[in-house]
Amino acid sequence: MSWPMVKLHDICRPKQWKTIAASSLLESGYPVYGANGKIGFYSKFTHEFPTLMITCRGATCGNVHISEPMAYINGNAMALDDIDRSKVDIKYLYYFFLKRGFYDVISGSAQPQITGQGLTKVEIPLPPLLEQKRIAAILDKANDIRQKREQAIKLADDFLRATFLAMFGDPVENPKRWDVASLLEYGSFKNGMNFTKGESGSVLKCLGVGNFKSLATITCMDNIGEIELNTLPSDDYLLKDGDIVFVRSNGNKALVGRCLTVYPNKEKVTFSGFCIRYRIENSAITAEYLNFLFRTPSMKRQMLSGGQGVNIQNISQGTLSALRIPVPPLEKQQTFSKVVSFHSELMKKLNINTVETNDMFGSISQKHFN
């Protein structure tokens, strides 16, 4: 059935409220919502009831949230005020905006923004209120399943990090008094390959900085990008199972020092010049142990304390070689490797289910809003 289309401004009054300075936020009080969710508390509130808001400034421009009751909504989010709740369900609007997006409303390149004037072009299909509530209830159930999958993945990751610390202790403090050594005693380093965009002829998978997100291990090369080269590189530039790759340099300092373990199997994969590869050559240490050692906050801080550069923080082979790392007994490391293997299998199942639930949510949204 085709529902009548109404303009957003005909059912609400988009408004940006006064922004509270970060220095004025409190540790308790009424929740304050900024550009992308809660950012603190304040002594006053702007909205007595749950309110739909659209992020209107910055990188997350266009995100949508619903506030808690009695909340303060900062000027980085556009509050949709004065919605006639006898005609419009805000959960229905929320899910419609998730599906629609604001690609045609966002303006500005250096600083993306959404203005009240820009929102005048937004139209919404508006069925009767009971039908809106029915659609929102269906999407609530689908979204709940999706969120539970994401929570399960986070809990599994938290468990793995907690297991590492329980078995080995903090690697910088080394409370269990393991022997310490340099990485050079157990393997060797190699900087990634530099190439020009003008090369062509041979296509090759290339692990780049964009692949270093939350993953600890990559076993499937499908999502790794490709490069073209005049000639294929020597084997020394190709990754092998168990190689650990670090981000050496990047404009986003948060990425510098991140690492992951790669298992390309027999596929030919090289790595970017912005990366450093570490290859284990001594069986007394395992890739899984080293991977999680370098993912602990204390070891990453120690690693980056030796980084150089003003505009772009970076690490080098020398930075990594200078670190003194604890080396527990091999048997204990292998026990942890089994836990990591179990975790990897669990993640595969959870990720498959997450894709399925996301597809389900998208399909339901498509059915009701397209």
N, C-alpha and C positions, 0 to 999 in steps of 0.2 A: 504493500500500500504506500502511496505517496503522501507524505505529510507536508503541511504548509511550511514555507521557509520564512523565518523572521530575522530581522537584523539584531545583532547583539545589543546595540544601544537602545533597542525598543524593549528589552526585557531586563536591563540592568544599567548601572551607572559606573563605568570603569573609572577608578580614581587612584592616584598615587598619594599616599599619606607621607607626612614628614618623616624623614630618615633619622633614626636615633644614632648618635655617634657611638662607635665601639667602646669608647671610654666611659659611656654612660650606662652600659649594660650592667645588670646585676646578677648575682648568683642565684637568686630566687625571685619569685613574683609571677607576673603574667608572661607567658611565652612570647618571644619576639621572632617574627618570620622575616628573613632577608630574601636575597635573590633565589636561594635554592633550599629553603627549609628553615628550621629553627636555628637561631644563632645565639640565643641567650634569653634573659628575662628583664622585665621593666616594671615600674611601679604603677603604670597605667595601661589600659587596653583601648584599642580602636574599634574592635568588633566583638559584640556580645555573643553572636552565634557563629558556627562554622562558616567560613567564607572561602569561596573559590578565588584563587589568585593566579596570575600569569607572570612568570619572570620576565621583566621588561628591560633588563640591562645585562650586558656582559656575555660571557661564553655560553652560559646556560639559558640564554634568552629563548623564551617560548615554552619552557617547562611549566607544568601546571601542578598545583598543590591545593589541598583543602586544609585550612587552619583548624586548630582546636577552638572550642568556644572561649570567649574572653581572652583574646589574643591581640597583640600589636603587630600590624603589618607595615613593614618599612617601605620606603619609596622605591626600592629596587624590584618590587613586585607590584603589579597592577591588581588592585582589589576590585572584584566585581560586586559593587555595592547595590543595595536596594533591589535585589532580585525578588520578584513577586513569587513567593513560595507556594501560593495557591495555584500557580500556573506552571512553574518551572522547578524541577528537581536538580539540585546542584551536582549530585552524583552523576546524573545523566549528562549534564554539561561537561563534567570532568572527563568522562570517558569519550564523549564526542570530540573534545579538544585533543585528547591523546591520539585519537585516530586522525583528526584533521591536520594538526600541526599548524605552524604560523609562518611557513616559508615565504608566503606572499605578503606578509605583514611586517616582517623584520626589516629594518633599514639600518644604514651605517655599516661601514666595513671595518674600520679600526675599533669601533665600539658599537657592537650590535645593540639595537634598541627597538622596543615596541612602544608606540605612542597611542594615546586615546584616539587621535585622528586616524591612525592606521587601522585601528580596530573597527572603524565604521564600515569597512568593506566585508566584515565577517558576517555570514549568514548561517542560521542553524535550522535544521529540520525539527519541528516541534510537534510531536504527537500529544494526545491528551495526557494529563499528569499521571494517571494510573499506568498507562503504557510506558511512560518514561521510567517510572519506578520499577516496572517489570524488567525492562531492559537493563537498568542499573543493577538490579539484584542478580541477574544472570552473569553480568560482567564482574560483579563483586566475587562470585564464586570462582570464576575462572582466574581472576587476579589473585585470589587467596591461594589457589594451588600454585600459581607461578611464584609468589613470594615465599611460600614454604620450601620450594625447590631451591631458591636462592639462599635461604637461611640454612638449609641442609649443607649446601656447598661451603658456606662460610664456617659453619660448625666443624666440618671435616677438616678444613684448612687450619682452623684454630687448634684442633686436636693434634695435628701433625707438628705444629710449632711447639705446643706444650710438651709433646712426647720428646722432641729433640732436647729441650731444656731440662726435662726430668732425667734423661739418660746421660747427658754430657755436661750440663750446667752452662752458665754464660761463658762463651768462648774467650772473652777478654779478661774476665775475672778469674776464669779457670779454677773454680772452687774444688774440683775433684783432683787437682794437681796432676793432670795428664802431662806427659812429655810434650815439649813444644819444639817446633821446627819451622823452617822456611819452605814455601811451596816449591822452591827450586830443588829441594831434596827429593821431591816425589814426582816431578814432571817438568814441562817446559811451556813457554809462552810463544805466541805468534800474533802479531798485529794483523788486522784484516786487510783485504785487498782494496786498493784504490783503482778506479777505472773512470773513463770519460763517457759521457752520454753519446758521443759520436761513434762508439764502437758497435759492430754488428757481426752477424754470422753465426755465432754459437750462443745458444740460450742456456742459462744455468740458474738454478734456484739460489737465492742469496738471503741469508738471515740478516735482517736489518734491525735498527733501533725500534722500529714500529712493532716488532714482534715481542718486545720485552714489556709485557703488561703485568698481569698477576700470576701468570703461569710459572711454575718452577721447572717443568720439564716439557719438551716438545718431542713427541713421537710420530706425529703426522705432519708431513711437509706440505699438505694441500694449501694451507693458508700463508705460506711463505712466498714472497714476491720473486720475480724473475729479473735477470739482467741479460743484456746482450754484450758479448765480447768478441774481439777479433779472433782470439785464440783461447782455448780452455786453459785455466791456470794449472800449475803443478799440483801434485797430490798434497803438498804441504799446506795448500790453501783450501783443501777440501775437509769438511768435518767428518769425524768418526764417532761411532757410538760411545757415549760417556764423556765426550768433550764438554767442558764448561766454558761458556762464552759470557764475557762481561761487556757492558756498555762503557766504552772508554771516554767518549766525549759527546756532548749534546747541548743544545741551547736550553733544553728543559733540565735544570740541574737535578730534579727529582729522579731522573732516569739514570744519571751517572752512577756507576757502581753496581747497578742491577745485574743479576746473573741468571742463567738458566742452563740446564743440562740438555744436550741434544742427542737424539737417537735417530739418525737418518737412515739406518739400516744400510741398504746398498745404493741408495739414491745419492747422486752427486749434488752436494750443497756447499757453497762457499759462504763467507761472512764478510760484512761490510768493513770498510776501513775505520769506521767509528767504533769498532769492537776489538776486543782482545780475546784470543782463544787460549785456554789452559788445557793441556793434554796430560792426563795421568800416565806415568811411565813406571810406577812402582806399585805393586799390588797390595802394599801395606796400608793404602788409603782408598776410600771409595768415593765415587762421584756424588752419591746421595748425601753422604756426610758433609762433604765440602760445600755442596749446593746450599744446604740449610744453614751451615755455619756462616756463610756470607750473606744470608738473608736475615740474620739476627740484627736488630737495631744497633747493638753495641759494636759489632764487628764492622758494620757499614760506616758508622761514625769514625771508627779508627782508620778505616780505609780512606775515607774522604779527607781526613785531617792532613793527609800527605798530598792531596790534589793541588795542582797548580792552575793558574789562569785567573783572569779578572772577570771577563765577560762570560766565558764558558768554563765552568769547572771541569776538570778532567783527571783521569787516573792514567797510569802508565804501567808498563811491565816492572819498572823500578819500584813504583808504589806498592804493587802487589807482592813483589819479591821481598820487600822490607818487612812485611807483616810476619809476626810470629804466631803460628796457629797451634792449638792443642791437638795432639794426635792420640786418641784413645786406642785401646786394643782393637785389632781388626775384627775379632769375633763380635764385639759390641757394635761396631760400625755395621757389620753384616746383618745383625738383628734389626737395626734401624732401617737398613735397605729393604728388608722384608715388609716392614710397616709401610714404607713409601710405596712399594709395589702394590700392596693391598689398597692403599689410598688411591693410587692411579687407576686401578680397576673400578673402584667406587666412583671416581670422578667421571670416568667414561660413561657409566650408567646414568649418573646424575645429569651430566651435560646433554646426553641424548634425551632424557626426560624433560630437561629445561627447554630444549629446542621444540619438543612436541607441545609442551604447555604454552610456549610463546606463539607457536603456530596456531594452536587452538584459540588463544585469546585474540589473535589477529583475525582469524576466520570469523569468530563471533562478532567482533567489531565491524568487520567488513559487511557481514550480513545485515546488521541493524542500521549502519550509518551510510552505506554506499547507495 
